[in-house]
Structures are given as structure tokens and as C-alpha cells.
Amino acid sequence: MSDTWRNLFRRLAAVCLVTATSAWSCAASYAQVAFDSADDVAYANGWQEGDDGGSGSFGPWVFDGTYASAVQQRMDDGLNGGSAGSSTFNNLGKAWSLFNPAAGDFARAGRSMSPLAVGQTVRIVFDNPTVRQLFRGYSVKFNTGGGNLCSGGGCTPGTSPTLKYKIERLENFNNGQWADTAGPFALFDTDTDRGARIDFTLSSATTYEMKMTPLDNPAGAVVTNGSLSNPSAASPINWIEFQFFNTPSAAGSDTDFFIKSMQILAAPPAVPGDYSRNGTVDAADYVVWRERLGTTFQLPNEVAGSTPGLVTDEDFTAWKARFGRTSGAGTGSAQTATAVPEARTLAYLIAALVCTHAAVVRRFRLDR
């Protein structure tokens, strides 16, 4: 009798493993246009130019513009071993790493993406160094034109990319303070040295919203809004570039830059009045409306009759009338802020819970 139970639960456990994996994979990829991380099998043998992991619209990695040392990109194993490729200052686990072997080096890594659509968000998880050197630093750039923006040589001839948006930390300007095209903001490299997440959202064809969140202090997140450096709607963002030109790498010092993952999130479903784009008409939307009242800013889901791009009292009326609705709410009823998984995801998660229960029962039966 015990052998029958044992064989049954072995088969059930195998099904559970696949089902649970599918459940979490499905849940993690919901509303996701593209995703890649340093854990992908494409980087099992290191990080080289031409590697192309993940899923969706990201292209292969390009190291154009790296100089003068030939190699300034590598994988960090995340084990904190204290040697090159295993930094004690990497708080993200396995990660792509940019480093400078010598003073005067520039490390670059970039890749293409499908043109970023209004409402979509690029999310990047990274861990920055805290060792500083005058006139040096690092940046994340969003370009148009399909390439890295390079200085000092090393780029593919014939390419002419243009900068659309940049977030950077430069020692000569702001002493460790982060800044973007709207100016410096209240986060420093020491605030994000345990890891941080950038959420860059294209709020209109020519404007952006950027949120930087320290991983160890989510309450310290900073949000900035502004216009793109090159606001032409005819030249969409189609390239992400990391540039690193800091202190020469040293195993015992916090000198290197680590990137854990990057993804593109789809625009949330339209919810009239959801000006903060969090899927719910709530107090956060009032803050956006109040700060933008009378200015030209493309609120999502503008009400009929309002002037496109101009935030007016009519937008407040739309928010007030729909307060509490979510992306799943109909036009005639108010809903609470409850996220409902799609049917397939819900079925998978239920199956995963059944599997967990089965495992407990199996242990009970075999232990008797």
C-alpha cells in the first residue's frame, strides 16, 4: 500500500514542479514586453559582445565605444568572494559588471529595443559603486538611432545615434548626487549602493517620468518629470546604453557597476483619471493633477473636450468622478483597488497551491 502512495505522489510531484514553475513564470511576465537578466543561460560562459538573452524585443549586447582597455565587461558571480568577478560589494547576486582596468578608461554596453511606446516603462535594477574620482562617473542613456553615443573613438562608423534621456552620477558637478535631464535630485550614490531600481516611463511622445527606488529603502524613492533632450516624436527611443568611466577597479574597494536585470513593461490598461498610471484612480492621481494644473503635460486618458496636453479643472472632475476604479472596472461602477490575475495565471496558482497541499499529505502518509 505504501508503494502505491509513493508512486502516486512521485508522479504528482513531477507535475507540480512543472506547473508551479509555469505559474510563477506566467505571473512574473504579466504585462511584460521584454525581459533579460544576468541569470539567463545565455551568460553561463560570461558576458561577451553579441550575447542575447531573455525574451522580447531586446537585441544583442554591443560594446561599441569601449576604450582604451579592450575588456571592461564581465560577469560577477554574486558570491561575494572578494576577487575580480566576485565582488564583496555586489548586492544583487549574479550580475553584468562594468569596470575600468586603468585610469582614463571608458566602458560601454548597449542594446537595441523596439521603439518605446507612450505609457511603456523601462525598468533596470543595478548596484553602483561609492568610490569617487573627480571628473568621472557613470550614466544610463536612452538613445534613438540604434547605437551607443560615443566619444574618444571606438564606435561603429556610420552610426549617428542621438541622446533622448540620461540619468547620471558625475563627480565634478554634484559630488555623488544623482541627476537627470531635469537636474539633480535628492539621492546620492550612497543611497543606492545597496542596489536601486530605475522605472523610466514615456509619459508622452516628448515627455518622461523617472522613478529611482533604493532597494533597501523604498520609502526614499524619488520621482522626476520632464521633457526629453531631443523631443522629436519622429525619433523614438530604441536603444539603452550604460556608460562607466570611474575609478580603476580594485577587488577590495567599491569601484564597479553591476546590472542585474532590465525589462520593458506594457502601458497599463486605460483607466480614466489614473494620472499616476498605477492601475487605480486614487490619491496619487490627485497629486499628479495638482502639480501639473495649468501646465502642458500629456495626462493619460484625457477627458473629451479638454485641450490636449493642457492640464485643466476638467481633469480633476474626471478623477473625482472615477475615484476608486481600477483597470478592470466598468464605466458604471466603482471598484476597490484589487488586482485580479488573468484566468490562466489564477488557474496555475491554484494548481501550485494544490501541489503544495499534496506534498504535505505525501509527507504525512510516508511518515506513518
N, C-alpha and C positions, 0 to 999 in steps of 0.2 A: 504494500500500500504506500509506504514512504517513497519508493522508487517512482511510482506513478505521479505523486505530488511533485517530486523533484524534477522529473522530466517536463511536466506541465509548466512549472514556474521557470525553468530554464528557457523554454520557448517563449513564454510571456516576457521574460526579462529582455530577450533579444529584440522583440517587437517594441518594447518600451524604450530601449536605448535609441532606436531609430526615430520613434515617434516623438520622444522628448526633445531630441536634437532638432527635429523639424519644427517643433513648437517654438522653441526659443529662437531658432533661426528666423522663422516667419515673423515672430513678434519684433525681433530686432530690426528687420528690414522693412517694416511697415512705413510707408511714405518716404522711402529711400530711393533716390535716383542713382546714386553711385556710392561705393564704399571700398576702402582699402586700408589695411593695417600692416604693421611690421610683422604680425604673426602669420601672415599669409604664406603658403607653401612656396610661392614664387621667390621668397627671400631666404629660403632654407640654406642656400650656399652663399649668403651675403647680399649686399646691396650694390648692384652694378648698373651702369647706364644701359637702358633698354629693358630693364626688368619691368614687368607689367602685371601686378597682382590685383586682387579684388574683383569687383563686379561693377557693371555700369559703364559710364561714359568717360572714365579716366583713361588717358593714353600712357604709353611707356615713359619712364623717367628719362630726363635729359639733363646732362651736367654741363652744357654749354656755358662758357664764361668763367669756369673754374681756373684760377691761376694763383701763384706761379707753380706751387707744388702740384704734381699730377693727380694725386689721390687725396681727397679731402672728404670722402663719403664712406661710411662703413655702417655695419650693423652693431648695435650694442646688445649684448645677450640679456641684460636686465638682471643679472645675478649679483651685481654689486661686488665683483671680485677684486676691484682696486687696480685693474690693469687696463691698458688700451683695449677698447671693445667690451669692457665690463666695468663701467664707471660706478663708483660708490655714490655719485650724485644724480644718477638716473633713477627717478621715482616712478617710472611708467611701466616697467617690465621691458620686454624686448622692444627695441625702437630703432628707427633710422636715425643716424647721427651725423651731423656736420661738425667738422673740426678744422682747425688751421695748424698744419705742422710747423710753420715758421711765421715770423712777423712779416706783415705785408701780403699774406695770402688772402685769397677770396675763394670761398666755397659756394657753389650754386647748385641747386637741384630744382627742376621744374617739370611740369607735365601738363598736357592738354586736357580739356574737359569740353563737354558740349556747351554751347553758349548758355550762360546763366540767365534764366528767365526771371521776370519780375515775381517776387514772392518766394523764390527759392533761397535756401540758406546753405552756405558752405561752412562746415564745422571741422575744426582742426584741433587736435589735442597735442600739446607739446610741453617740454620742460626746458627752461632757459638757464644759462649759466648766471653766476653773480660776480665772477671776476671781471673787472672792467679795465679798459685801456682807452686813453684819450684819443679822440677822433676815430674810434672803432665802434662796432655794434653789430646789429643783425635786423632783418626785416622779413615780413611776409608780404608778397606783392600779388595783386590781381591784374593781369595784363590782357590786352587784346592784340591780336596779330600772330599768335601761335609761337611764342618763344620767350626765352629769358631776356630780361633787359640787362645788357652787359656794358661794362666799362673796363678799359685796360686790355681789351682783346680776348680772344678765346671763343667768340660766338660764331655760329654758323653764318657764313657770308650770304648776303641777300635777304636776311630776315630783318624786319623793321617793326618789332612789337612796340606797343605804347602802353604806358602805365595808366591804369584806371583808378587804383586804390592801393594804399600801402599802410601797414602798421609796423612801427619800428621802435627800436631802442638804440639811441645814439649817445655816446658818452660826451661828446663835445657840446651838445645842445642842452641836454636835460638831466645829466647826472644820474642815469639809471632809470629815469621815468619813461614810461611808455607813451607813445603819441601816434596819432593817425593824421589823415589829411585835414581833420578839423582842429588839430592842435594837441598839446599834451593833456593827459587825463590822470586821475588820482590813483594810478597803480605804478609800482616800481618793479624792477627785476627781482627784488627780494620778496615781493608779494606773490610772485608767480613761480618761485624757484622750487616749489613742490609739485609743479605741473599746473597747466591752465588750459582753458578751452576758449577758442575763438568761434563765435557764431556771426558770420557776415551775411546779412540779408540784403538782397537787392530790393529796396522798397519802391522804386520806380525805375524807369529806363535810365535815369540820370542821378538818382539818389540812393543812399545806403543807410542801413542801421548796423552797427557793430556792437556786440556784447562780448566782453572778456571776463571770464569767470575763473578765479583761482580755485583749483580743485580741493584745496584744504580749507577754503573759506568762501563758500558760495554766496554768503551774505555780502561779501566785498566786491561783487560783480559791478562792472562799470559799463554803461551804455552810451554810445555816441551816435549822432546822426549828422549827415552832411551830404554834399554833392561830390560826385566822382571827379577825379582830377581831370579826366578827359570825358566830358559828359555826353559826347555824341552817341545817340541811341543807335546809330548805324554801325557802331563798332563794339559789339558786345564782349563781355568778359569771357574769355575762352582758355585762360592759362593761369595756373597757380605757380608761383616761384618763391623759393626760400633762398635767402642770401645771408651768408655768415662771414663776417670779417672782424674777428675779435682777438683775444689773447691766444698765443700759441698753446696748443693742447698740452696738458700735464695731468697724468693719471691721478695725482693726489690733490688736484685743485678743481674747482667747479668752472671749467673752461669750455665745455662742449654744449651743443644744442641738440635736443632729442625730439623726434616727432613720432608719436605713437600711431595716429590714425588720421584719416581725412575722409569726409563724406559730403554728399550733396543731398539735402532734404527737400522734398517737393513742397510747393506752396500749400499751406493749409486750405481745406475747403472754405469756400466763401461763407462768411458769417457777417451780414450787415451790422455795422457797429463795432466789429472786432478790430480796432485800430492797432492793437499791440500784436496781432497775429498769433495769439496763443490758443485759438480754437474756441474761446469763450468770450462773451460780451460781459466784461467785469470792470472793476475799478481801475485796472491797468489801462484800459482804453480811454477812460476819462483823463488820466494823466497825459497821455499822448495828445488828446484833443486840446487840453488846456495849454500845453506847451507850444502847440502849433497853430493856435487860433489866430487868424488873420495873416498867416504866412502861406507861401506857396509850397505845399508838401503833398505828395500823392498818397492820401489815405486810401486804404483798400476799401472796396465796396462802397464807393461814394453814392450818396443818395441822388435820385433823379432831380434835376433842376438846379443842383449846385454847380458852381463854377469848377471845372476840372482842375485839380491842383491847388485850389484855394480852400483852406480850412475855414468853415463858417459855423454859425449857430445851427444851421440845418444838420450838420454832422452830429452835434450834441443831441439834437432831437432824435436822430436815428439811433444813437447809442442808448438814450434814456428809454425809448420805446421797446428796445430789444434786450434790455439788461437781463442777464441770466441765461441767455440762449447759448447753445453750443453748435458745433458744426453739424450735428445730427438733428437739430431742432427744426420743426416745420415753421411756416410763417405765422401760424395761428396759435401757437402755444409757447409758453416759457418752459425752459428746461434747466435743471441744475447742471453744474459743471461736472459731468460724469463722462469719462472716456469709455466708449464701448468698442471692444475689439471686433474686427471683421469676423464673419461666421466661421471661416476656415481656421483662423487663429484660435478662436474660442474652442472649437472642437479639438484642436491639437492640445490646448492647455488642459482641457477636461481629461483627455486621454492620458496626459502626463500625470495628472493627479491620481487617476485610476491605477496607473503603473506604480506610483509611489505606495498607494494602499496595498497593491498586490505584493510588493516587496516586503512590506511589514508582515502581512499574513504569511508569506512564504517562510520568513524567519521564525515566526511563531510555530508553524507546522513542523519545521525541521528540527526545532529545538526540543520538541516534545518527546 
